[in-house]
Amino acid sequence: MPRSNRPRGRKAAGDEREELDIERLTLGWRRTETRRGTSYTVQPISAANARKGYVCPGCGREIAPGVEHVAVWRADGVLGDKADLAGRRHWHTHCWRIA
């Protein structure tokens, strides 16, 4: 007899599932990283959400629209959250990892 790959003993699809946060799914996982004693907020930008072009501060090359990358800003700035967010920079994911 062939083996069944159907899971057994689980609840039906609509029963008591944790609600998904749509913003988290569409924007990615925001995280905090520390580099050289400074905390940064790192927000992944998916290819579907990358609608504008940017210049990567790591390599100086263009991040074209439709290319997955990260937006980075200071998490511990003294001028406040709005100033930190206004000072964010868009990096190629690889450039941010090696920076």
N, C-alpha and C positions, 0 to 999 in steps of 0.2 A: 504494500500500500504506500503511495507517495506521501511524503511529509507535508503537513500544512504549515504555511508561514504566517498564518493569521494569529495575532496575539490573543491569548485567552485570559479571561479573568479580569479584564480592565473595564472601566466604566465606558459607557457610550460617549460619543463625541461631544454631545451637548451638556453633559453632566458636570457641574461644579468645576469648570476649568477657570484658571486664573485669567482675568481679563488682560489683554495685551495692550501695552501702551503704544499707540500708533506713532507718536512723535519719536519715541526711542527707536522704533523699527525703521523709520524713514531717515532719521538723522544719524544713526550710529551710536556707538557707546562713547560718551564723553568720559575722559579720565584725567587725572592729575599726575604729572611727571615732574621730577626735580632734576634740573641740570645746573651744574656748577653753583649749587646753593640757592637757586631760584626756582620757585614752583611755577609750572605752566599748566594751563588747561589745554588739552589736546582733543579736538573734535574731528573725527573722521568724516569726510565728505564723499558720498558715493558718486559713482559716475553719473547716475540718473539725476542727482541734485547739483552737479557741477555745471552751472549754466553760464558762468563768466570765465574769462581768461585772467590769469594772474601771473606775476613773475615770482618765481621761487627765490627767496633770499639765500638759500643754501648754494644753489648752482648758478643762479642768474638767468636760467632758461624759463621759457614760458610754460605755464600749466594751461593747456588748451581746454576749452569747454568740453565736457564729457569725459574728463580724465579724473579718476579717483585720486584723492589727496587728503591732506589734513590741514585744518585751520588751528593755529596756535596763538595763545595770548597769555600774558602774565596772570597768575592766579593770586598773587600777593602784592599787587601794586599799591602804592601809597595814595594814588589819586582817585581810587575808587573803581568799582566794577565797570561803570560806563566808559571811563577812560581806558581801562584795560581792554575791554571789548573793541573799542574803536581802534586800538593799536594792534589788533590781531593781524597775523600774516599767514598766508597760504603757502604751504611747503609740499613738495613731492614727498610721499611717504618715506621713500628711501633716503632722501636728503635729511629729513628730520631724524631718522634713526641713527645716522652716522654723525650728526652735528654734535 
